[in-house]
């Protein structure tokens, strides 16, 4: 049987293509011209075959048609490679230039069908921009030229990459305190004009700071390694807001003076004070041994330190006149640590206008109200058995007094 007509395709620019066919039944063909598998040029070629069928020779004719097709896209020349340029953070843009690509095609015709929205010589901001050129031939085959334009900013980062850098911080701590907690709002990246990340920081809000000046820094970097340091100083100064601490502030006391007198001397152990600064300066309204008139008098001791903090010790002295035929009046000794204990004790006195001096007896005893204080009580008794007493505070460090009083009860006859 004679084969059917054959069709083949050849790529544009190729001269010929091999075309083959089969003849049935097998072995019936005595040959074809051109033979199956031969190269056929573009166009239609007439082929003759001789067949032997049932002992008879037959001449068979078929046509081989070769069509020229174009499936190859244009070839692009001078397609730019990816472009990378640098700029600074002030201008934040750069001019980028490249060679505009061209194209050729097997058909002899290649024309551009698309171009990028940007052109060589344009200014580009920091970042990446895609550019693409496309070319086509008459058969609709398309070739693309794609590249990236990257503009990188180098140099010190602008301050706008973080929202705020704290200003210097000044704070105080109480005198005698080793450190103080300090807090602040941490700087955060803004992403403007580039994204940055915190690489390191020397301190964090809530850290403890000692006296003096401490440098605090935050270091930020972008993807290119450009950096920005946020720095500020934390200054801690000592402040004294604690008033002096008073010791041995006297209690209120009542003093009785003889009938007919209008005033009398009153003594007491003066209070002392200590302060964190080491300085506590007293100002007082009265001093031991001053004369007080009948009535109630307020005595004040004000202790001040160098920062103006004050502490007050005040107590009241009430001076009363003894009524007629009253018990005798007793005067306690004014203690001076430099005097021998016998002299201190002998300084107590007892007076009574109604009794002879020989009928008056003075007895001094002591008690300890605290480890640091001894209270000396001197009691005066007249011949009628009426008695009165006075008390004086003795500092604990005057231990000789307690030793002396431990040995005997002092009775003075006058």
Secondary structure as GFF3:
##gff-version 3
##sequence-region A 1 414
A	DSSP	beta_strand	6	11	.	.	.	ID=ss1
A	DSSP	beta_strand	16	18	.	.	.	ID=ss2
A	DSSP	beta_strand	29	33	.	.	.	ID=ss3
A	DSSP	beta_strand	39	41	.	.	.	ID=ss4
A	DSSP	beta_strand	43	53	.	.	.	ID=ss5
A	DSSP	beta_strand	56	69	.	.	.	ID=ss6
A	DSSP	beta_strand	75	77	.	.	.	ID=ss7
A	DSSP	beta_strand	83	87	.	.	.	ID=ss8
A	DSSP	beta_strand	93	95	.	.	.	ID=ss9
A	DSSP	beta_strand	102	104	.	.	.	ID=ss10
A	DSSP	beta_strand	111	114	.	.	.	ID=ss11
A	DSSP	beta_strand	123	125	.	.	.	ID=ss12
A	DSSP	beta_strand	127	136	.	.	.	ID=ss13
A	DSSP	beta_strand	142	153	.	.	.	ID=ss14
A	DSSP	three_ten_helix	159	161	.	.	.	ID=ss15
A	DSSP	beta_strand	169	174	.	.	.	ID=ss16
A	DSSP	beta_strand	179	181	.	.	.	ID=ss17
A	DSSP	beta_strand	197	201	.	.	.	ID=ss18
A	DSSP	beta_strand	208	210	.	.	.	ID=ss19
A	DSSP	beta_strand	212	221	.	.	.	ID=ss20
A	DSSP	beta_strand	227	239	.	.	.	ID=ss21
A	DSSP	beta_strand	245	247	.	.	.	ID=ss22
A	DSSP	beta_strand	253	257	.	.	.	ID=ss23
A	DSSP	beta_strand	263	265	.	.	.	ID=ss24
A	DSSP	beta_strand	272	274	.	.	.	ID=ss25
A	DSSP	beta_strand	281	284	.	.	.	ID=ss26
A	DSSP	beta_strand	291	293	.	.	.	ID=ss27
A	DSSP	beta_strand	295	304	.	.	.	ID=ss28
A	DSSP	beta_strand	310	321	.	.	.	ID=ss29
A	DSSP	beta_strand	329	331	.	.	.	ID=ss30
A	DSSP	alpha_helix	341	346	.	.	.	ID=ss31
A	DSSP	beta_strand	349	351	.	.	.	ID=ss32
A	DSSP	three_ten_helix	357	359	.	.	.	ID=ss33
A	DSSP	beta_strand	361	370	.	.	.	ID=ss34
A	DSSP	beta_strand	373	381	.	.	.	ID=ss35
A	DSSP	beta_strand	387	395	.	.	.	ID=ss36
A	DSSP	alpha_helix	399	407	.	.	.	ID=ss37
A	DSSP	beta_strand	410	413	.	.	.	ID=ss38
###
